[in-house]
Amino acid sequence: MGAEDAAIAQVFAAMNEAVQGTPGKALERKFKGSVLFKVDNEQFLLNLGAKGADNSAIKVDDNGAKADLTVTISTENLMKLVSADSKITPQQAFMKGMLKIKGKMALAMKLTIVLGATKKVLSGASRSKM
């Protein structure tokens, strides 16, 4: 696994942690649906309040995976979105062509909620490594 693969895995592990337990229930009330993230050659499925699925953010190998929203983004741009010092929002990234979306636009507008929770988990993990 290369450095980029490890970085992607860390982001989605943090996202998975963010959607679990009590914090996940709070996120679920604001964001109900599923998002398929296509990051370079890898795919991750976020389920948050989606019918018939537990809250999770997991890697999927199925090219036919279905979701309410599909986000296509490069590793570099994903890292920009979730870095602690980033000021860019998913909406700004979309307008700049840094990511592509397909599916429910209303859900896309709520991505900031999930990415913000992911940033908090990542910043907590980086502080604990110091």
N, CA, C and O atoms as a GROMACS GRO file, in nm:
protein
  520
    1MET      N    1   0.086  -0.118   0.000
    1MET     CA    2   0.000   0.000   0.000
    1MET      C    3   0.089   0.123   0.000
    1MET      O    4   0.177   0.138   0.085
    2GLY      N    5   0.066   0.213  -0.098
    2GLY     CA    6   0.144   0.335  -0.109
    2GLY      C    7   0.100   0.440  -0.009
    2GLY      O    8   0.002   0.422   0.063
    3ALA      N    9   0.172   0.550  -0.007
    3ALA     CA   10   0.141   0.659   0.087
    3ALA      C   11   0.002   0.717   0.060
    3ALA      O   12  -0.072   0.749   0.154
    4GLU      N   13  -0.033   0.731  -0.068
    4GLU     CA   14  -0.167   0.784  -0.102
    4GLU      C   15  -0.276   0.688  -0.056
    4GLU      O   16  -0.379   0.730  -0.003
    5ASP      N   17  -0.254   0.557  -0.078
    5ASP     CA   18  -0.352   0.458  -0.035
    5ASP      C   19  -0.370   0.461   0.116
    5ASP      O   20  -0.482   0.450   0.166
    6ALA      N   21  -0.260   0.476   0.188
    6ALA     CA   22  -0.267   0.482   0.334
    6ALA      C   23  -0.342   0.607   0.380
    6ALA      O   24  -0.418   0.603   0.476
    7ALA      N   25  -0.320   0.718   0.310
    7ALA     CA   26  -0.388   0.843   0.344
    7ALA      C   27  -0.539   0.830   0.321
    7ALA      O   28  -0.619   0.875   0.403
    8ILE      N   29  -0.576   0.769   0.209
    8ILE     CA   30  -0.719   0.749   0.179
    8ILE      C   31  -0.781   0.659   0.284
    8ILE      O   32  -0.890   0.687   0.335
    9ALA      N   33  -0.712   0.549   0.317
    9ALA     CA   34  -0.764   0.455   0.417
    9ALA      C   35  -0.783   0.526   0.551
    9ALA      O   36  -0.880   0.500   0.621
   10GLN      N   37  -0.690   0.614   0.587
   10GLN     CA   38  -0.700   0.688   0.713
   10GLN      C   39  -0.822   0.782   0.711
   10GLN      O   40  -0.892   0.794   0.812
   11VAL      N   41  -0.847   0.848   0.601
   11VAL     CA   42  -0.962   0.938   0.589
   11VAL      C   43  -1.092   0.862   0.609
   11VAL      O   44  -1.178   0.904   0.685
   12PHE      N   45  -1.105   0.748   0.541
   12PHE     CA   46  -1.231   0.675   0.551
   12PHE      C   47  -1.244   0.600   0.684
   12PHE      O   48  -1.356   0.574   0.729
   13ALA      N   49  -1.132   0.565   0.746
   13ALA     CA   50  -1.139   0.508   0.882
   13ALA      C   51  -1.190   0.615   0.978
   13ALA      O   52  -1.271   0.587   1.067
   14ALA      N   53  -1.143   0.739   0.960
   14ALA     CA   54  -1.190   0.850   1.044
   14ALA      C   55  -1.337   0.879   1.017
   14ALA      O   56  -1.413   0.905   1.110
   15MET      N   57  -1.377   0.873   0.890
   15MET     CA   58  -1.518   0.895   0.856
   15MET      C   59  -1.605   0.786   0.919
   15MET      O   60  -1.712   0.814   0.972
   16ASN      N   61  -1.556   0.662   0.913
   16ASN     CA   62  -1.630   0.550   0.973
   16ASN      C   63  -1.646   0.572   1.124
   16ASN      O   64  -1.753   0.549   1.179
   17GLU      N   65  -1.539   0.617   1.189
   17GLU     CA   66  -1.545   0.645   1.333
   17GLU      C   67  -1.643   0.760   1.361
   17GLU      O   68  -1.716   0.756   1.460
   18ALA      N   69  -1.644   0.860   1.275
   18ALA     CA   70  -1.731   0.977   1.295
   18ALA      C   71  -1.880   0.943   1.287
   18ALA      O   72  -1.962   1.010   1.350
   19VAL      N   73  -1.914   0.840   1.211
   19VAL     CA   74  -2.056   0.807   1.194
   19VAL      C   75  -2.106   0.700   1.291
   19VAL      O   76  -2.220   0.656   1.282
   20GLN      N   77  -2.020   0.659   1.383
   20GLN     CA   78  -2.057   0.556   1.480
   20GLN      C   79  -2.109   0.619   1.610
   20GLN      O   80  -2.083   0.736   1.637
   21GLY      N   81  -2.183   0.541   1.688
   21GLY     CA   82  -2.225   0.578   1.823
   21GLY      C   83  -2.311   0.703   1.828
   21GLY      O   84  -2.384   0.735   1.734
   22THR      N   85  -2.301   0.774   1.940
   22THR     CA   86  -2.382   0.893   1.964
   22THR      C   87  -2.355   1.004   1.862
   22THR      O   88  -2.450   1.062   1.810
   23PRO      N   89  -2.228   1.034   1.831
   23PRO     CA   90  -2.205   1.137   1.728
   23PRO      C   91  -2.266   1.098   1.593
   23PRO      O   92  -2.316   1.184   1.521
   24GLY      N   93  -2.261   0.970   1.561
   24GLY     CA   94  -2.319   0.922   1.436
   24GLY      C   95  -2.470   0.941   1.431
   24GLY      O   96  -2.526   0.973   1.327
   25LYS      N   97  -2.534   0.920   1.546
   25LYS     CA   98  -2.680   0.940   1.553
   25LYS      C   99  -2.716   1.086   1.528
   25LYS      O  100  -2.814   1.117   1.461
   26ALA      N  101  -2.634   1.176   1.584
   26ALA     CA  102  -2.657   1.320   1.561
   26ALA      C  103  -2.639   1.355   1.414
   26ALA      O  104  -2.718   1.431   1.358
   27LEU      N  105  -2.536   1.299   1.350
   27LEU     CA  106  -2.513   1.322   1.207
   27LEU      C  107  -2.628   1.263   1.125
   27LEU      O  108  -2.671   1.321   1.025
   28GLU      N  109  -2.674   1.148   1.168
   28GLU     CA  110  -2.781   1.078   1.095
   28GLU      C  111  -2.907   1.162   1.084
   28GLU      O  112  -2.977   1.158   0.983
   29ARG      N  113  -2.936   1.238   1.191
   29ARG     CA  114  -3.056   1.323   1.187
   29ARG      C  115  -3.043   1.433   1.081
   29ARG      O  116  -3.144   1.480   1.029
   30LYS      N  117  -2.921   1.474   1.050
   30LYS     CA  118  -2.900   1.583   0.954
   30LYS      C  119  -2.873   1.532   0.812
   30LYS      O  120  -2.895   1.604   0.714
   31PHE      N  121  -2.825   1.409   0.802
   31PHE     CA  122  -2.778   1.356   0.673
   31PHE      C  123  -2.829   1.213   0.658
   31PHE      O  124  -2.772   1.121   0.717
   32LYS      N  125  -2.932   1.194   0.582
   32LYS     CA  126  -2.986   1.058   0.562
   32LYS      C  127  -2.963   1.015   0.419
   32LYS      O  128  -3.021   1.071   0.325
   33GLY      N  129  -2.877   0.915   0.403
   33GLY     CA  130  -2.853   0.865   0.269
   33GLY      C  131  -2.722   0.789   0.257
   33GLY      O  132  -2.655   0.761   0.356
   34SER      N  133  -2.689   0.757   0.134
   34SER     CA  134  -2.563   0.686   0.107
   34SER      C  135  -2.485   0.762   0.000
   34SER      O  136  -2.542   0.821  -0.092
   35VAL      N  137  -2.353   0.758   0.016
   35VAL     CA  138  -2.264   0.827  -0.078
   35VAL      C  139  -2.156   0.730  -0.120
   35VAL      O  140  -2.090   0.668  -0.036
   36LEU      N  141  -2.137   0.716  -0.250
   36LEU     CA  142  -2.028   0.637  -0.304
   36LEU      C  143  -1.917   0.734  -0.342
   36LEU      O  144  -1.934   0.819  -0.430
   37PHE      N  145  -1.803   0.722  -0.275
   37PHE     CA  146  -1.686   0.804  -0.306
   37PHE      C  147  -1.597   0.725  -0.400
   37PHE      O  148  -1.553   0.615  -0.366
   38LYS      N  149  -1.571   0.780  -0.517
   38LYS     CA  150  -1.476   0.719  -0.610
   38LYS      C  151  -1.349   0.804  -0.603
   38LYS      O  152  -1.343   0.915  -0.657
   39VAL      N  153  -1.249   0.750  -0.536
   39VAL     CA  154  -1.124   0.822  -0.515
   39VAL      C  155  -1.017   0.750  -0.596
   39VAL      O  156  -0.973   0.640  -0.560
   40ASP      N  157  -0.975   0.812  -0.704
   40ASP     CA  158  -0.882   0.750  -0.798
   40ASP      C  159  -0.935   0.612  -0.836
   40ASP      O  160  -1.041   0.601  -0.897
   41ASN      N  161  -0.864   0.505  -0.801
   41ASN     CA  162  -0.907   0.370  -0.840
   41ASN      C  163  -0.977   0.295  -0.728
   41ASN      O  164  -1.000   0.175  -0.739
   42GLU      N  165  -1.012   0.363  -0.621
   42GLU     CA  166  -1.077   0.298  -0.508
   42GLU      C  167  -1.218   0.354  -0.487
   42GLU      O  168  -1.248   0.467  -0.528
   43GLN      N  169  -1.303   0.274  -0.423
   43GLN     CA  170  -1.440   0.317  -0.394
   43GLN      C  171  -1.471   0.292  -0.247
   43GLN      O  172  -1.435   0.190  -0.190
   44PHE      N  173  -1.540   0.388  -0.188
   44PHE     CA  174  -1.581   0.379  -0.048
   44PHE      C  175  -1.728   0.416  -0.041
   44PHE      O  176  -1.773   0.512  -0.105
   45LEU      N  177  -1.803   0.340   0.039
   45LEU     CA  178  -1.946   0.364   0.052
   45LEU      C  179  -1.975   0.414   0.193
   45LEU      O  180  -1.945   0.348   0.292
   46LEU      N  181  -2.035   0.532   0.199
   46LEU     CA  182  -2.080   0.590   0.326
   46LEU      C  183  -2.229   0.566   0.338
   46LEU      O  184  -2.306   0.608   0.251
   47ASN      N  185  -2.270   0.500   0.443
   47ASN     CA  186  -2.411   0.484   0.476
   47ASN      C  187  -2.436   0.559   0.605
   47ASN      O  188  -2.372   0.533   0.706
   48LEU      N  189  -2.528   0.650   0.600
   48LEU     CA  190  -2.560   0.729   0.719
   48LEU      C  191  -2.711   0.750   0.721
   48LEU      O  192  -2.764   0.837   0.652
   49GLY      N  193  -2.779   0.669   0.800
   49GLY     CA  194  -2.924   0.677   0.806
   49GLY      C  195  -2.992   0.621   0.682
   49GLY      O  196  -3.110   0.644   0.661
   50ALA      N  197  -2.915   0.547   0.600
   50ALA     CA  198  -2.973   0.486   0.480
   50ALA      C  199  -3.058   0.366   0.522
   50ALA      O  200  -3.020   0.292   0.612
   51LYS      N  201  -3.170   0.348   0.455
   51LYS     CA  202  -3.261   0.237   0.489
   51LYS      C  203  -3.189   0.103   0.473
   51LYS      O  204  -3.124   0.076   0.373
   52GLY      N  205  -3.204   0.019   0.576
   52GLY     CA  206  -3.151  -0.116   0.570
   52GLY      C  207  -3.001  -0.128   0.583
   52GLY      O  208  -2.946  -0.233   0.552
   53ALA      N  209  -2.933  -0.024   0.628
   53ALA     CA  210  -2.787  -0.030   0.640
   53ALA      C  211  -2.742   0.034   0.770
   53ALA      O  212  -2.802   0.131   0.817
   54ASP      N  213  -2.637  -0.021   0.828
   54ASP     CA  214  -2.577   0.039   0.947
   54ASP      C  215  -2.495   0.159   0.906
   54ASP      O  216  -2.446   0.166   0.792
   55ASN      N  217  -2.478   0.254   0.997
   55ASN     CA  218  -2.392   0.368   0.969
   55ASN      C  219  -2.249   0.320   0.955
   55ASN      O  220  -2.195   0.256   1.046
   56SER      N  221  -2.188   0.349   0.841
   56SER     CA  222  -2.050   0.306   0.817
   56SER      C  223  -1.992   0.380   0.697
   56SER      O  224  -2.064   0.437   0.616
   57ALA      N  225  -1.860   0.375   0.690
   57ALA     CA  226  -1.786   0.423   0.572
   57ALA      C  227  -1.683   0.315   0.543
   57ALA      O  228  -1.582   0.305   0.613
   58ILE      N  229  -1.709   0.234   0.441
   58ILE     CA  230  -1.626   0.118   0.414
   58ILE      C  231  -1.580   0.114   0.269
   58ILE      O  232  -1.644   0.172   0.181
   59LYS      N  233  -1.469   0.044   0.247
   59LYS     CA  234  -1.420   0.025   0.111
   59LYS      C  235  -1.506  -0.082   0.044
   59LYS      O  236  -1.540  -0.183   0.105
   60VAL      N  237  -1.540  -0.057  -0.081
   60VAL     CA  238  -1.617  -0.156  -0.158
   60VAL      C  239  -1.542  -0.189  -0.287
   60VAL      O  240  -1.478  -0.103  -0.347
   61ASP      N  241  -1.551  -0.313  -0.326
   61ASP     CA  242  -1.484  -0.357  -0.449
   61ASP      C  243  -1.580  -0.370  -0.565
   61ASP      O  244  -1.538  -0.388  -0.679
   62ASP      N  245  -1.709  -0.359  -0.537
   62ASP     CA  246  -1.813  -0.378  -0.637
   62ASP      C  247  -1.827  -0.253  -0.724
   62ASP      O  248  -1.864  -0.146  -0.674
   63ASN      N  249  -1.798  -0.266  -0.852
   63ASN     CA  250  -1.813  -0.152  -0.943
   63ASN      C  251  -1.959  -0.114  -0.964
   63ASN      O  252  -1.988  -0.005  -1.014
   64GLY      N  253  -2.051  -0.203  -0.927
   64GLY     CA  254  -2.192  -0.175  -0.945
   64GLY      C  255  -2.259  -0.124  -0.818
   64GLY      O  256  -2.382  -0.123  -0.809
   65ALA      N  257  -2.180  -0.083  -0.719
   65ALA     CA  258  -2.236  -0.035  -0.592
   65ALA      C  259  -2.328   0.084  -0.618
   65ALA      O  260  -2.293   0.174  -0.694
   66LYS      N  261  -2.444   0.083  -0.555
   66LYS     CA  262  -2.542   0.191  -0.573
   66LYS      C  263  -2.546   0.280  -0.451
   66LYS      O  264  -2.527   0.235  -0.338
   67ALA      N  265  -2.569   0.408  -0.474
   67ALA     CA  266  -2.578   0.505  -0.366
   67ALA      C  267  -2.670   0.619  -0.410
   67ALA      O  268  -2.698   0.636  -0.529
   68ASP      N  269  -2.715   0.696  -0.313
   68ASP     CA  270  -2.799   0.813  -0.343
   68ASP      C  271  -2.719   0.922  -0.413
   68ASP      O  272  -2.774   1.002  -0.490
   69LEU      N  273  -2.588   0.925  -0.384
   69LEU     CA  274  -2.500   1.028  -0.438
   69LEU      C  275  -2.366   0.963  -0.470
   69LEU      O  276  -2.317   0.882  -0.392
   70THR      N  277  -2.308   0.999  -0.582
   70THR     CA  278  -2.174   0.952  -0.617
   70THR      C  279  -2.082   1.073  -0.628
   70THR      O  280  -2.112   1.169  -0.698
   71VAL      N  281  -1.969   1.066  -0.556
   71VAL     CA  282  -1.870   1.174  -0.557
   71VAL      C  283  -1.742   1.118  -0.617
   71VAL      O  284  -1.687   1.020  -0.567
   72THR      N  285  -1.695   1.179  -0.724
   72THR     CA  286  -1.570   1.138  -0.788
   72THR      C  287  -1.466   1.247  -0.760
   72THR      O  288  -1.487   1.364  -0.792
   73ILE      N  289  -1.354   1.206  -0.700
   73ILE     CA  290  -1.254   1.303  -0.656
   73ILE      C  291  -1.116   1.238  -0.656
   73ILE      O  292  -1.104   1.116  -0.639
   74SER      N  293  -1.013   1.318  -0.675
   74SER     CA  294  -0.876   1.265  -0.669
   74SER      C  295  -0.831   1.259  -0.523
   74SER      O  296  -0.886   1.327  -0.436
   75THR      N  297  -0.730   1.178  -0.498
   75THR     CA  298  -0.674   1.169  -0.362
   75THR      C  299  -0.628   1.306  -0.315
   75THR      O  300  -0.655   1.345  -0.201
   76GLU      N  301  -0.558   1.378  -0.401
   76GLU     CA  302  -0.506   1.510  -0.365
   76GLU      C  303  -0.618   1.605  -0.322
   76GLU      O  304  -0.606   1.673  -0.221
   77ASN      N  305  -0.726   1.608  -0.398
   77ASN     CA  306  -0.837   1.699  -0.365
   77ASN      C  307  -0.914   1.654  -0.242
   77ASN      O  308  -0.962   1.737  -0.166
   78LEU      N  309  -0.926   1.522  -0.222
   78LEU     CA  310  -0.990   1.473  -0.100
   78LEU      C  311  -0.910   1.516   0.022
   78LEU      O  312  -0.967   1.559   0.123
   79MET      N  313  -0.780   1.506   0.013
   79MET     CA  314  -0.695   1.545   0.126
   79MET      C  315  -0.707   1.695   0.153
   79MET      O  316  -0.700   1.738   0.268
   80LYS      N  317  -0.725   1.774   0.048
   80LYS     CA  318  -0.747   1.918   0.066
   80LYS      C  319  -0.877   1.945   0.140
   80LYS      O  320  -0.884   2.034   0.224
   81LEU      N  321  -0.982   1.867   0.110
   81LEU     CA  322  -1.111   1.886   0.175
   81LEU      C  323  -1.110   1.851   0.323
   81LEU      O  324  -1.180   1.914   0.403
   82VAL      N  325  -1.033   1.750   0.360
   82VAL     CA  326  -1.037   1.704   0.500
   82VAL      C  327  -0.919   1.749   0.584
   82VAL      O  328  -0.911   1.715   0.702
   83SER      N  329  -0.826   1.825   0.526
   83SER     CA  330  -0.713   1.872   0.606
   83SER      C  331  -0.761   1.975   0.708
   83SER      O  332  -0.852   2.053   0.681
   84ALA      N  333  -0.699   1.973   0.824
   84ALA     CA  334  -0.742   2.057   0.936
   84ALA      C  335  -0.737   2.207   0.902
   84ALA      O  336  -0.820   2.284   0.951
   85ASP      N  337  -0.642   2.248   0.819
   85ASP     CA  338  -0.628   2.390   0.787
   85ASP      C  339  -0.699   2.430   0.657
   85ASP      O  340  -0.685   2.543   0.611
   86SER      N  341  -0.776   2.337   0.600
   86SER     CA  342  -0.846   2.366   0.476
   86SER      C  343  -0.965   2.458   0.499
   86SER      O  344  -1.042   2.442   0.593
   87LYS      N  345  -0.979   2.554   0.411
   87LYS     CA  346  -1.092   2.646   0.416
   87LYS      C  347  -1.191   2.619   0.303
   87LYS      O  348  -1.292   2.688   0.290
   88ILE      N  349  -1.161   2.518   0.220
   88ILE     CA  350  -1.247   2.490   0.104
   88ILE      C  351  -1.363   2.398   0.145
   88ILE      O  352  -1.345   2.303   0.221
   89THR      N  353  -1.480   2.429   0.094
   89THR     CA  354  -1.598   2.348   0.121
   89THR      C  355  -1.624   2.256   0.000
   89THR      O  356  -1.570   2.280  -0.108
   90PRO      N  357  -1.704   2.152   0.018
   90PRO     CA  358  -1.738   2.068  -0.097
   90PRO      C  359  -1.804   2.148  -0.210
   90PRO      O  360  -1.781   2.119  -0.327
   91GLN      N  361  -1.885   2.248  -0.174
   91GLN     CA  362  -1.950   2.329  -0.277
   91GLN      C  363  -1.846   2.407  -0.358
   91GLN      O  364  -1.856   2.416  -0.481
   92GLN      N  365  -1.747   2.464  -0.289
   92GLN     CA  366  -1.642   2.538  -0.359
   92GLN      C  367  -1.560   2.443  -0.446
   92GLN      O  368  -1.523   2.477  -0.559
   93ALA      N  369  -1.532   2.324  -0.394
   93ALA     CA  370  -1.455   2.225  -0.470
   93ALA      C  371  -1.530   2.185  -0.598
   93ALA      O  372  -1.470   2.168  -0.703
   94PHE      N  373  -1.662   2.170  -0.587
   94PHE     CA  374  -1.743   2.137  -0.704
   94PHE      C  375  -1.736   2.248  -0.807
   94PHE      O  376  -1.717   2.223  -0.926
   95MET      N  377  -1.750   2.372  -0.761
   95MET     CA  378  -1.748   2.487  -0.854
   95MET      C  379  -1.612   2.502  -0.922
   95MET      O  380  -1.605   2.551  -1.035
   96LYS      N  381  -1.505   2.460  -0.854
   96LYS     CA  382  -1.371   2.469  -0.911
   96LYS      C  383  -1.335   2.346  -0.994
   96LYS      O  384  -1.225   2.338  -1.049
   97GLY      N  385  -1.427   2.251  -1.003
   97GLY     CA  386  -1.401   2.130  -1.081
   97GLY      C  387  -1.313   2.029  -1.010
   97GLY      O  388  -1.259   1.938  -1.074
   98MET      N  389  -1.298   2.043  -0.879
   98MET     CA  390  -1.213   1.951  -0.803
   98MET      C  391  -1.283   1.819  -0.773
   98MET      O  392  -1.218   1.719  -0.743
   99LEU      N  393  -1.416   1.819  -0.782
   99LEU     CA  394  -1.493   1.696  -0.761
   99LEU      C  395  -1.615   1.698  -0.850
   99LEU      O  396  -1.664   1.804  -0.890
  100LYS      N  397  -1.662   1.579  -0.881
  100LYS     CA  398  -1.783   1.564  -0.962
  100LYS      C  399  -1.886   1.493  -0.878
  100LYS      O  400  -1.853   1.405  -0.798
  101ILE      N  401  -2.011   1.531  -0.896
  101ILE     CA  402  -2.119   1.466  -0.822
  101ILE      C  403  -2.227   1.419  -0.919
  101ILE      O  404  -2.250   1.477  -1.025
  102LYS      N  405  -2.292   1.311  -0.877
  102LYS     CA  406  -2.402   1.256  -0.956
  102LYS      C  407  -2.503   1.201  -0.856
  102LYS      O  408  -2.468   1.122  -0.768
  103GLY      N  409  -2.628   1.241  -0.870
  103GLY     CA  410  -2.731   1.192  -0.779
  103GLY      C  411  -2.803   1.305  -0.709
  103GLY      O  412  -2.822   1.413  -0.765
  104LYS      N  413  -2.842   1.280  -0.586
  104LYS     CA  414  -2.923   1.375  -0.509
  104LYS      C  415  -2.844   1.498  -0.468
  104LYS      O  416  -2.756   1.491  -0.382
  105MET      N  417  -2.876   1.610  -0.530
  105MET     CA  418  -2.806   1.736  -0.503
  105MET      C  419  -2.826   1.781  -0.358
  105MET      O  420  -2.735   1.838  -0.298
  106ALA      N  421  -2.945   1.756  -0.303
  106ALA     CA  422  -2.971   1.796  -0.163
  106ALA      C  423  -2.875   1.727  -0.069
  106ALA      O  424  -2.832   1.786   0.030
  107LEU      N  425  -2.840   1.603  -0.097
  107LEU     CA  426  -2.745   1.530  -0.014
  107LEU      C  427  -2.604   1.586  -0.032
  107LEU      O  428  -2.526   1.595   0.063
  108ALA      N  429  -2.572   1.624  -0.155
  108ALA     CA  430  -2.441   1.683  -0.182
  108ALA      C  431  -2.420   1.810  -0.101
  108ALA      O  432  -2.309   1.839  -0.057
  109MET      N  433  -2.527   1.887  -0.082
  109MET     CA  434  -2.517   2.011  -0.006
  109MET      C  435  -2.486   1.985   0.142
  109MET      O  436  -2.440   2.074   0.213
  110LYS      N  437  -2.513   1.863   0.187
  110LYS     CA  438  -2.492   1.828   0.328
  110LYS      C  439  -2.358   1.758   0.352
  110LYS      O  440  -2.329   1.720   0.465
  111LEU      N  441  -2.277   1.741   0.249
  111LEU     CA  442  -2.147   1.674   0.265
  111LEU      C  443  -2.057   1.745   0.366
  111LEU      O  444  -1.976   1.681   0.432
  112THR      N  445  -2.072   1.876   0.376
  112THR     CA  446  -1.990   1.953   0.471
  112THR      C  447  -2.005   1.899   0.613
  112THR      O  448  -1.908   1.898   0.689
  113ILE      N  449  -2.125   1.854   0.649
  113ILE     CA  450  -2.150   1.800   0.782
  113ILE      C  451  -2.064   1.678   0.809
  113ILE      O  452  -1.999   1.668   0.913
  114VAL      N  453  -2.062   1.585   0.714
  114VAL     CA  454  -1.986   1.461   0.730
  114VAL      C  455  -1.836   1.489   0.724
  114VAL      O  456  -1.760   1.434   0.804
  115LEU      N  457  -1.794   1.572   0.631
  115LEU     CA  458  -1.652   1.602   0.620
  115LEU      C  459  -1.601   1.678   0.743
  115LEU      O  460  -1.487   1.659   0.785
  116GLY      N  461  -1.685   1.763   0.800
  116GLY     CA  462  -1.647   1.834   0.923
  116GLY      C  463  -1.625   1.737   1.038
  116GLY      O  464  -1.530   1.751   1.114
  117ALA      N  465  -1.713   1.639   1.051
  117ALA     CA  466  -1.699   1.537   1.156
  117ALA      C  467  -1.574   1.453   1.131
  117ALA      O  468  -1.505   1.413   1.225
  118THR      N  469  -1.546   1.425   1.005
  118THR     CA  470  -1.426   1.348   0.969
  118THR      C  471  -1.300   1.427   1.005
  118THR      O  472  -1.204   1.371   1.058
  119LYS      N  473  -1.301   1.557   0.976
  119LYS     CA  474  -1.187   1.644   1.011
  119LYS      C  475  -1.160   1.640   1.161
  119LYS      O  476  -1.045   1.633   1.204
  120LYS      N  477  -1.268   1.645   1.243
  120LYS     CA  478  -1.252   1.642   1.388
  120LYS      C  479  -1.184   1.514   1.434
  120LYS      O  480  -1.095   1.516   1.519
  121VAL      N  481  -1.226   1.401   1.377
  121VAL     CA  482  -1.165   1.273   1.413
  121VAL      C  483  -1.018   1.271   1.370
  121VAL      O  484  -0.931   1.229   1.446
  122LEU      N  485  -0.992   1.317   1.247
  122LEU     CA  486  -0.854   1.319   1.197
  122LEU      C  487  -0.765   1.411   1.280
  122LEU      O  488  -0.651   1.376   1.310
  123SER      N  489  -0.815   1.528   1.318
  123SER     CA  490  -0.733   1.621   1.396
  123SER      C  491  -0.708   1.565   1.536
  123SER      O  492  -0.602   1.588   1.593
  124GLY      N  493  -0.804   1.493   1.591
  124GLY     CA  494  -0.785   1.428   1.721
  124GLY      C  495  -0.681   1.318   1.712
  124GLY      O  496  -0.601   1.300   1.804
  125ALA      N  497  -0.682   1.243   1.602
  125ALA     CA  498  -0.585   1.135   1.581
  125ALA      C  499  -0.445   1.191   1.562
  125ALA      O  500  -0.348   1.133   1.611
  126SER      N  501  -0.434   1.303   1.490
  126SER     CA  502  -0.301   1.359   1.466
  126SER      C  503  -0.244   1.420   1.594
  126SER      O  504  -0.123   1.417   1.616
  127ARG      N  505  -0.331   1.477   1.680
  127ARG     CA  506  -0.285   1.531   1.808
  127ARG      C  507  -0.237   1.420   1.900
  127ARG      O  508  -0.139   1.437   1.973
  128SER      N  509  -0.306   1.306   1.898
  128SER     CA  510  -0.269   1.198   1.989
  128SER      C  511  -0.139   1.131   1.947
  128SER      O  512  -0.076   1.062   2.027
  129LYS      N  513  -0.097   1.150   1.821
  129LYS     CA  514   0.029   1.094   1.773
  129LYS      C  515   0.148   1.181   1.809
  129LYS      O  516   0.263   1.139   1.796
  130MET      N  517   0.122   1.304   1.854
  130MET     CA  518   0.231   1.397   1.886
  130MET      C  519   0.297   1.362   2.016
  130MET      O  520   0.391   1.430   2.058
   0.00000   0.00000   0.00000
